[in-house]
Amino acid sequence: MNAIPFYPRTLGLAGLLPQFACLAALTLGPQEWRFAALALAWGYAALIFSFLGGLWWGIAATRLHSKVPVPDWLWLAAIAPSLIAFVTYVPWVFAAEWPQPSLVLLGLGLLGSLVVDWRIAPLCPPWWLRLRVPLSVGLGVSTLLIALV
């Protein structure tokens, strides 16, 4: 992790704190906190998953004018997280079972995002995967744990 620049490393790791706090609230807090912690955890996972798509879009867009070819699939991958996050919100709107199934989908999506990160690594800084792996695993696993608590 020391090879990763200070701000991406520090702020990236700090980005795990909200989900860890929700997990702590669910496991250590009173029952009255349960729904709020679940809703906040869902919202944060959906927000960060959408953010990853924005990162991928930005990476593709900045490479359009360079000699490095941008794979066509990356444009589709970049919009998928926001669409998936939106779909995970729909059950809440219609008072269906929520948020546990939605949290599972988001947790799996966050873990699966590493496939895209790995495939676009040649377009990214050399430290990209060293940062992305602990962040995606940390957020994905904590989101899945929240779904199961």
N, C-alpha and C positions, 0 to 999 in steps of 0.2 A: 504493500500500500504506500510506502514512502516514495516510490517512483511516480506516484500520481500527484499532480499539482495540488497545492494546499487547498484552494477554494473548492474545486470539484470533490476532493476527498472529504473535507470537513463538512461542507454543506450537504453532500450526498449522504454521508453517515448520519448527520442530524435529521435528514429526511426520514429515517427509520423511526425516530422517537415518537411521532404521533400514533403510529400503529402499535408500537410496544406499549404506549400508555393505555391505549384501548384494551389491549390484551391484559394488562395489569388490572385495569378497572373491572374487567369481567371476572378475573380469577380471584382478586383480592377485595374488591369493593362490594358494597351492599347490593342487594337485589334491585333496588330502585334505580341503580345506574345502568342496568343491563341493556334496556332498549336504546338509551342514548349512546352507550359505548358501541353497540352493534351498528347503529345508524352512522355514527362518526367513522367507524372502521370501514364500513361500506363506502362512504363518501370519499374517504382518503384514498382507498385502493382504486376507486373509479377515477379519481382525479389524477393520480400518478400514472395509472395505466394509459389514460388519454395523453398525458404529458409525454410518455415514451413515444407514442405515435407522432407527436409534434416534433420530438427530437429527430426521429427517422425522416420525417418530411423535410426538416431543415437540413439534415445531412445530404439528402438527395438533391435539394434545391441548390445548395452551395457547390455541389459537384457538377451541375449541368454545364457550366462554362469552362470546366477544366478538361484535361485530357483523360481523366479517369471516367470510364463508362459507368453510368448509373443503371442498375438492373431495373427493368420495368416492374417486376414484382414488388419492389420496395415502395412504390407509390401506393399500391393496394395495401401492403402491410402497414403503412403509415396511417391509413384511415381506419383500419380494423379495430384498434383499441378503443377509439371513441364510440364506434358503433356497438361494440360488445358492451362497453360500460353503459351505454344508453339502454340496451336490451336488459341489463341487470336491474335497471330502475323500474321497468314496466310492471313487474309483479307488485311492487309497493303501491303504485298508482291504482291498481285494481284490487287491492287488499288481498292478494294471494299470499302464499307462504313466502315470507321474506324476513330477514335478509340472508339467512344461512345458505340457501342454494345460490344466491347471487354472489355471496362471499366466496364460495367454492369456485365458481366460474372465474371470478376475478383473480383469486389466488393461483389457479392453474394458468390463467392468461399471463400473469406476472412471471411465473416460472418459465412459461413457454416463450416469453419475450427474449429469452437468452438465445434462442435459435436465430432470431433476426439479428440480434447484436453480434453473434458469432459470424454470421454471413456478411455483415457489413463492416466487420473489423478492418478490412483493407482500406475503407473509405474514412476511417476514424483515426484519432491520435493513437499512438502506440500503447498507451495505458488504458484504453477504452474498456477492454474486457476485464482487466484487473479491478476496475471500478464497478462495472455493470454486474459481474457475477455476485459479489456479496450483497449488493443492493437489491437485485432481483430475487435472490434466494431469501434474504432477510425479510423483505416485504411479502413475497409470495408465501413463505412458510408461516409467517405470523398471521397473515390473512386466513390461511387454511386453519390454523389453530383457533382463531377467533370463531370461525364457522362451526368448529366442533365443540367449543366450550359450552 
